[in-house]
Amino acid sequence: MCAPKGLTVTSTHTPDDSLQGRTLLISGGSRGIGEAIAVAAAARGANIALVAKTAEPHPKLPGTIHTAAAAITEAGGRALPIVGDVRDDASVAEAVTRTVEHFGGIDIVVNNASALDLTSAEKIDMKKYDLMQDINARGAFALTKAAIPHLRASENAHVLTLSPPIDLDPKWFSQIGTAYTISKFSMSMVTIGLAAELKADGIAVNSLWPRTTINTAAVRNILSEELVARSRKPSIMADAALSIITKPAWLATGQCFIDDDVLARDGVRDFEQHRVVPGDQELELDFWMNWN
């Protein structure tokens, strides 16, 4: 279950480094963690279909679906950029159809698209509230739902959603904001529910979240330079994501994994390469990672 403790399963399985010929459908992969996962998977031979809204450069968020596709190709993968919106059912259906037509199927869905607003309940605009619920929880549900028939046909099907462990301690709602917390916990509830519904089909459905803040453009817009310097790079989330999706689907489902826990189970002990600034300064924990 997606809880704050017991986040990993014990296994001696060694990940298969190859994703040769397997197809990932990733939402919101034009930058940040989504792009990092896409490029890392491409380097292992994967086909990558990206569905995202950003076709033109954003003044505060560098990177577009086309620059991400170029990075995927450069890494050795095959890219299919799809300009679309996970809030729109027709757009989601088209993304799934185009992916299957182009690559012949879907093996892995990565629900990365997400909206972030930490405004308090009193001050948040309801349009922002609706945006977060529609992109975060509904978007993850809709994209996975549309891909289910094709995931059933895969030999090792995975759904990976970037959402945190669920902890209903009231402090998270007061510190982080009720609106955003509801939207992200709802994504993890999608993981729990779909894992139960799809277990008999051999489809693994899990969530992944970082222990520390991650240096992405979106995070840089809300954190100080000092806190960004105490963050990790998106590469740690990419490594953890690939560890999960290259393992057999029967190994774990309905789990909320933490990035460095996943890698530690694989025997990784040195995370220095993932620091924004090398050294021994204290890392900045992510929103939901300070359980004390």
C-alpha positions, 0 to 999 in steps of 0.5 A: 500500500502507498504508505510512508513506511515500508515503501520497498519490497525485498528482492534479489532480482537484478534489473535488466538494463535493456529496454530494447524495443519496449515502448513507453508512453510518458505524459508531460515529458518535455522537461524535468523528471519526465524528460530525464526518464525518457532520455535514460530509457531511450539510452537503453533502446526504448521507444518513447511516445511523449504527450505534452502541451508544450510545443513552443518555448515557455518564458519560465520553463525551458524545453519543449516536446520537440527538444525532448524528442531530439534528446531522446533520438540523440540518446539512441531511442526512437521518439514520437512527440505528441502535442496533447492534453491529458485533461482532454479525453479525445487527446488522450485517446489520440495519443494512445492510438498514435503510439500503438500505430507508430510503435506497435503497442504500449509496454509502460505508461509513465504518468509524469504530467503534474500541476503545482500550486501551494497556495492556501485554501483561502487564497487559491483560485478555484480554476487553479484547484480544478487544474491540479485535480484535472491534470494530476489525478484525472490525467493519470487515471485517464491515460492509464485507462486508455492504455489498459488494453495494450498493456495487457498485451505486453509481456512485462507491463508497468504503470509508474505514476510520480506521486508521494506516499499517502500520509493523512497527518493534518500537518501536510495539508496545512504546510503544503496546501490542501489543494495540491495535497489532495491532487497528489494523494489522489494520484497515489490513490489511482495507483492503489486502485488500479493496482488492485484492478489490474493485478490479475492482468499482470500489470504492475502499477506503482508510484515513485517520489523523490526523497529530496527536492529535485532541480527542475525548472518548476522547482527553481521557480519556487525555491531559493538558490540556496535550497536548489543547491541542496537538491538532487538532479532529475537523474536520480529519479530516472535511475529509480524509474528504470529500476522499477520498470525493468523488473518483472511486473509480478515483483511489486504492485500498489507500492509508493517507492522512494527514489534512493530506497529503490536504488539502495535495494539494487546495491547503490550506495553512492548518490554523490553524482546526483547532487546539484552541488557535490559535498556533504551539505545537508540535502533539502528534503521533499515536501512529504519526506520529513516524517518526524 
